[in-house]
Amino acid sequence: QVQLVESGGGLVQAGGSLRLSCAVSGRTLSIYLMGWFRQAPGKEREFVAALRWSGYSTYYADSVKGRFTISRDNAKNTMYLQMNSLKPEDTAVYYCALNAGGSTWYGLASDYDYWGQGTQVTVSS
């Protein structure tokens, strides 16, 4: 019923940039927290960044601090991840996720209620 629609993935060279988008569709709901996770082949899904809708608190994994920026367009219920200075180790499927009102931390997959389909980001060396 709730769908997260992702876009913006692609292939870039090291040092390049991409902007990922995640829009909520299918149902209007209250957004408490949205985040980005990524999963590389053979690895567990890992936290990348998160944003609290109220107060605009943001959180980043240490591996992406200073390079990635999470933001939102509240009128469109859309979240963005601006990725700069991309490295080959950033290559992964990136997933957006949403918590609709629960009390959560932000860095665990279990903190989120809904997930997008994922979008591939590939960074060549």
Salt bridges, closest charged atoms under 4 A:
GLU46 OE2 - ARG38 NE 2.77
ASP90 OD1 - ARG38 NH1 2.89
ASP90 OD2 - ARG67 NH1 2.73
